[in-house]
Amino acid sequence: MDGIGDLELRHGARRAGAYARAEPVIRCLEATIHRHRAATGRLDGLPDTRTMVAACHDSGLAAPRGGPITADTVRRALRLMGLR
């Protein structure tokens, strides 16, 4: 099993639901982090929060429960990804 079902088995329905709602933001952050790492050559580097907020905003995304993407939205998504 993989994806949301696997996440639900390992971490519970609440976290799996949060991940499912935040998935578009998480995909945007993954792409932004990948571009940053490719540009800097640092395998463990992260762009600053402003850069990640701007990238998600430029992609036309909204926060998982509606509203604009903020620094808090990015921090929550990074925590779901296990990066913070």
Secondary structure, DSSP 8 states (H G I E B T S, - for coil): --THHHHHHHH-HHHHHHHHHHHHHHHHHHHHHHHHHHHH--TT----HHHHHHHHHHTT---TTSS---HHHHHHHHHHHT--
